[in-house]
Amino acid sequence: MFNHSSNSNVQVFELDTLGTRLQIRIDSLHTCEGVFSEVKSMLFDFDQKYSRFIPGNWLDEFNRNGGGLLDEDGHKMLEFALELAQRTDGIFDPVIGARLTQLGYGSRETVMYSRKQGNYRDIHLSESMVELRNGVCLEFGGVGKGYALDKIVTILQKFDRFLVDFGGDIYGKWWWEVGLEDPEDFSKIIGKITLHDGFFCSSAGSRRRFGNSHHLLNALTGNSTHHTLATFVESQSGMYADGFATACFVTPLELSLELFCLPKIEGVLLTENRTMYQSDQSKIELF
């Protein structure tokens, strides 16, 4: 649910990309076709390079070669993914893609088909050079969509009023009211937040299911996490909001609440018995 606080001349752009739906709303009297084309081109290049579902792309070759040189985008994403892995003692792990493929999330003919699971300690980063040991494969799920959201917002900054919804990873500039979807009943909301100049990301296992599993795994057990229904995270970075939403979802409650105490994020956690925990400085209004 989205509400804008004033009468507007909103132009809407929608695109299926990175395995989800992107919607951009820009309140402007000027045509936005050029900037929409720029966003589409950037996301096409990003997906072609970093998707784990495209055989023969850069990420595929990088994994098959056991590492290599990262560009600026890859370096930023990997550094943050490794930070999350360390903060969660490996429960969040950027080599989890092999297990996801094994469970049936994505084609078995993609980059992960012949690799071992391993863990983040098998990734050795020295400046921008990476060595992947013990046959592990790198993937950017959990941070990549949020990082791409940051890049979208950078392109759109010349506009004063816009909203980006990237499959539940959201940024609003001006005053946009966003509802928190109930993960057990998509027709209902459990709260709302007004975005003025900030990012808001959520994680839940209810929309990406395959077999008896969903895509949010505890890397130490290799299984989907079920003690949390949803996390909702506020931040000044899309990558941070996306990454911590995932990390707080997959970790045990005590560790999740510790993560919510970090200075970079605020938000809400909804447990399987529908208990809600909210950080002290969160701007979310719960119902």
CORHURA-V115309 format. One record per backbone hydrogen bond with DSSP energy under -1.0 kcal/mol. NH is the residue of the N-H (numbers start at 0). CO is the residue of the C=O. Records with the same first field share a line. If there is no record, write none. Layout:
# CORHURA-V115309
NH = CO, CO
This chain:
# CORHURA-V115309
2 = 176
4 = 174
10 = 25
12 = 23
14 = 21
16 = 19
19 = 16
21 = 14
22 = 164
23 = 12
24 = 162
25 = 10
26 = 160
27 = 8, 25
35 = 31
36 = 32
37 = 33
38 = 34
39 = 35
40 = 36
41 = 37
42 = 38
43 = 39
44 = 40
45 = 41
46 = 42
47 = 43
48 = 44
49 = 45
50 = 46
56 = 53
58 = 48
60 = 56
61 = 57
62 = 58
63 = 59
64 = 60
65 = 62
66 = 61
67 = 129
69 = 127
74 = 70
75 = 71
76 = 72
77 = 73
78 = 74
79 = 75
80 = 76
81 = 77
82 = 78
83 = 79
84 = 80
85 = 81
86 = 82
87 = 83
88 = 85
89 = 84
90 = 87
95 = 92
99 = 95
100 = 96
101 = 97
102 = 98
104 = 99
105 = 103
109 = 106
112 = 109
114 = 111
121 = 118
122 = 119
123 = 130
125 = 128
128 = 125
129 = 67
130 = 123
131 = 65
132 = 121
135 = 132
138 = 93
142 = 139
143 = 139
146 = 142
147 = 143
148 = 144
149 = 145
150 = 146
151 = 147
152 = 148
153 = 149
154 = 150
155 = 151
158 = 155
161 = 172
162 = 24
163 = 170
164 = 22
165 = 168
166 = 20
169 = 199
170 = 163
171 = 197
172 = 161
173 = 195
175 = 194
176 = 2
177 = 192
178 = 0
179 = 190
181 = 187
184 = 181
187 = 184
189 = 179
191 = 284
192 = 177
194 = 175
197 = 171
198 = 234
199 = 169
200 = 232
202 = 230
209 = 212
212 = 209
214 = 207
217 = 222
218 = 90
221 = 217
224 = 215
228 = 269
229 = 269
230 = 202
231 = 267
232 = 200
233 = 265
234 = 198
240 = 236
241 = 237
242 = 238
243 = 239
244 = 240
245 = 241
246 = 242
247 = 243
248 = 244
249 = 245
250 = 246
255 = 251
256 = 252
257 = 253
258 = 254
259 = 255
260 = 257
261 = 258
264 = 261
265 = 233
267 = 231
268 = 276
269 = 229
270 = 274
271 = 226
273 = 270
276 = 268
278 = 266
281 = 278
284 = 191
286 = 189
